[in-house]
């Protein structure tokens, strides 16, 4: 079961653009590894499950894990919104 905060944030990232409030990703020029790191880090911070000071320098969630899949969806939403605004 996911924390309500995380579920709500994921919904905002999916539906915000429709209402004029897109979640935009500005990391298009970064490597996929860094994009995944930052997306996963944001999701972890929203969920409040890992203290910020304990976050690894480069977080690489396992492919196929819920965190990886959520990070990829967040990136798809954020990069798509950024492309629409250009």
PAKOL-294792 format. One line per 3 residues: number of its first residue (from 1); their letters; for each residue z, x, y of N, C-alpha, C. Coordinates in nm, 2 decimals. Layout:
% PAKOL-294792
NUM	A	Z,X,Y,Z,X,Y,Z,X,Y ~ ...;
***
This chain:
% PAKOL-294792
1	XXX	0.00,0.08,-0.12,0.00,0.00,0.00,0.00,0.09,0.12 ~ -0.08,0.05,0.22,-0.09,0.13,0.34,0.00,0.08,0.45 ~ 0.05,0.17,0.54,0.13,0.13,0.65,0.05,0.03,0.74;
4	XXX	0.12,-0.07,0.80,0.05,-0.16,0.89,-0.01,-0.09,1.01 ~ 0.05,0.02,1.06,0.00,0.09,1.17,-0.14,0.15,1.14 ~ -0.15,0.20,1.02,-0.28,0.26,0.98,-0.38,0.16,0.95;
7	XXX	-0.35,0.05,0.89,-0.44,-0.06,0.87,-0.49,-0.11,1.00 ~ -0.40,-0.13,1.10,-0.44,-0.18,1.23,-0.53,-0.08,1.30 ~ -0.50,0.04,1.30,-0.59,0.14,1.36,-0.73,0.15,1.30;
10	XXX	-0.73,0.14,1.17,-0.86,0.14,1.10,-0.95,0.01,1.14 ~ -0.88,-0.10,1.16,-0.95,-0.22,1.21,-1.00,-0.20,1.35 ~ -0.92,-0.14,1.44,-0.96,-0.11,1.57,-1.08,-0.02,1.57;
13	XXX	-1.08,0.08,1.49,-1.20,0.17,1.49,-1.32,0.10,1.44 ~ -1.31,0.00,1.35,-1.42,-0.07,1.30,-1.48,-0.17,1.40 ~ -1.39,-0.24,1.46,-1.43,-0.36,1.54,-1.42,-0.34,1.70;
16	XXX	-1.36,-0.23,1.74,-1.35,-0.21,1.88,-1.48,-0.21,1.96 ~ -1.58,-0.15,1.90,-1.71,-0.14,1.97,-1.77,-0.28,2.00 ~ -1.75,-0.38,1.91,-1.80,-0.51,1.93,-1.74,-0.58,2.05;
19	XXX	-1.61,-0.54,2.08,-1.54,-0.60,2.20,-1.55,-0.51,2.32 ~ -1.62,-0.40,2.32,-1.64,-0.32,2.43,-1.54,-0.20,2.44 ~ -1.46,-0.18,2.33,-1.36,-0.07,2.33,-1.38,0.01,2.21;
22	XXX	-1.49,0.09,2.21,-1.52,0.17,2.09,-1.42,0.29,2.08 ~ -1.39,0.33,1.95,-1.33,0.46,1.93,-1.44,0.56,1.92 ~ -1.44,0.66,2.01,-1.55,0.75,2.02,-1.51,0.89,1.97;
25	XXX	-1.59,0.95,1.89,-1.57,1.08,1.84,-1.65,1.18,1.92 ~ -1.59,1.28,1.98,-1.66,1.38,2.06,-1.68,1.51,1.98 ~ -1.67,1.51,1.85,-1.67,1.63,1.77,-1.81,1.65,1.70;
28	XXX	-1.91,1.59,1.75,-2.04,1.60,1.68,-2.09,1.74,1.67 ~ -2.05,1.83,1.76,-2.10,1.97,1.75,-2.01,2.06,1.66 ~ -1.91,2.00,1.61,-1.82,2.08,1.52,-1.87,2.07,1.38;
31	XXX	-1.82,2.16,1.29,-1.85,2.16,1.15,-1.80,2.03,1.08 ~ -1.86,1.99,0.97,-1.80,1.87,0.90,-1.66,1.90,0.86 ~ -1.63,2.02,0.82,-1.49,2.05,0.78,-1.39,2.03,0.89;
34	XXX	-1.43,2.07,1.01,-1.34,2.05,1.13,-1.33,1.90,1.16 ~ -1.44,1.83,1.16,-1.44,1.69,1.19,-1.35,1.61,1.09 ~ -1.36,1.65,0.96,-1.27,1.58,0.86,-1.13,1.61,0.89;
37	XXX	-1.10,1.74,0.92,-0.96,1.78,0.95,-0.91,1.70,1.07 ~ -0.98,1.69,1.18,-0.93,1.61,1.29,-0.92,1.46,1.27 ~ -1.01,1.41,1.19,-1.00,1.27,1.16,-0.88,1.24,1.07;
40	XXX	-0.86,1.32,0.97,-0.75,1.30,0.88,-0.62,1.33,0.95 ~ -0.62,1.42,1.04,-0.49,1.45,1.12,-0.46,1.33,1.20 ~ -0.56,1.27,1.27,-0.53,1.15,1.35,-0.48,1.04,1.27;
43	XXX	-0.54,1.02,1.15,-0.49,0.91,1.06,-0.34,0.93,1.02 ~ -0.31,1.06,0.99,-0.18,1.09,0.95,-0.08,1.07,1.06 ~ -0.12,1.11,1.18,-0.03,1.09,1.30,-0.01,0.94,1.33;
46	XXX	-0.11,0.86,1.32,-0.10,0.71,1.34,-0.01,0.65,1.23 ~ -0.02,0.70,1.11,0.07,0.65,1.00,0.21,0.70,1.02 ~ 0.23,0.81,1.08,0.36,0.87,1.10,0.42,0.92,0.97;
49	XXX	0.34,0.97,0.88,0.39,1.01,0.75,0.42,1.16,0.74 ~ 0.37,1.24,0.84,0.38,1.38,0.83,0.42,1.43,0.97 ~ 0.53,1.51,0.99,0.57,1.56,1.12,0.46,1.65,1.18;
52	XXX	0.43,1.63,1.30,0.32,1.71,1.37,0.34,1.86,1.35 ~ 0.46,1.91,1.35,0.49,2.05,1.34,0.46,2.11,1.20 ~ 0.46,2.02,1.10,0.43,2.06,0.96,0.29,2.05,0.92;
55	XXX	0.20,2.00,1.01,0.06,1.99,0.98,0.00,2.12,0.96 ~ -0.08,2.14,0.85,-0.15,2.27,0.83,-0.26,2.29,0.94 ~ -0.29,2.42,0.96,-0.39,2.46,1.06,-0.53,2.40,1.03;
58	XXX	-0.56,2.39,0.90,-0.68,2.32,0.86,-0.65,2.23,0.74 ~ -0.65,2.10,0.77,-0.62,2.00,0.67,-0.76,1.96,0.60 ~ -0.76,1.98,0.47,-0.88,1.95,0.39,-0.85,1.85,0.28;
61	XXX	-0.85,1.72,0.31,-0.82,1.62,0.20,-0.92,1.63,0.09 ~ -0.87,1.60,-0.03,-0.96,1.61,-0.15,-1.07,1.50,-0.14 ~ -1.19,1.54,-0.17,-1.30,1.45,-0.17,-1.27,1.33,-0.27;
64	XXX	-1.30,1.21,-0.22,-1.27,1.09,-0.31,-1.13,1.03,-0.29 ~ -1.04,1.11,-0.22,-0.91,1.06,-0.20,-0.91,0.95,-0.09 ~ -0.81,0.87,-0.08,-0.80,0.76,0.02,-0.81,0.83,0.16;
67	XXX	-0.74,0.94,0.18,-0.74,1.00,0.31,-0.88,1.05,0.35 ~ -0.94,1.12,0.25,-1.08,1.17,0.28,-1.17,1.05,0.31 ~ -1.17,0.94,0.23,-1.26,0.83,0.25,-1.23,0.76,0.39;
70	XXX	-1.10,0.75,0.43,-1.07,0.69,0.56,-1.11,0.78,0.67 ~ -1.10,0.91,0.65,-1.14,1.01,0.75,-1.29,1.00,0.77 ~ -1.37,0.99,0.66,-1.51,0.98,0.67,-1.55,0.85,0.74;
73	XXX	-1.48,0.74,0.71,-1.52,0.61,0.78,-1.49,0.62,0.93 ~ -1.37,0.68,0.96,-1.34,0.70,1.10,-1.45,0.78,1.17 ~ -1.49,0.89,1.11,-1.60,0.97,1.17,-1.73,0.89,1.18;
76	XXX	-1.76,0.82,1.08,-1.89,0.74,1.09,-1.88,0.64,1.21 ~ -1.76,0.57,1.22,-1.75,0.48,1.33,-1.75,0.55,1.47 ~ -1.67,0.66,1.48,-1.66,0.73,1.60,-1.79,0.80,1.65;
79	XXX	-1.86,0.86,1.55,-1.98,0.93,1.59,-2.09,0.83,1.62 ~ -2.09,0.71,1.54,-2.19,0.61,1.57,-2.17,0.55,1.71 ~ -2.04,0.53,1.75,-2.01,0.48,1.88,-2.06,0.58,1.99;
82	XXX	-2.03,0.71,1.97,-2.07,0.81,2.06,-2.22,0.81,2.08 ~ -2.30,0.80,1.97,-2.44,0.80,1.98,-2.49,0.68,2.06 ~ -2.43,0.57,2.05,-2.47,0.45,2.12,-2.45,0.46,2.27;
85	XX	-2.35,0.54,2.31,-2.31,0.56,2.45,-2.40,0.66,2.52 ~ -2.48,0.74,2.44,-2.56,0.84,2.50,-2.69,0.79,2.56;
***
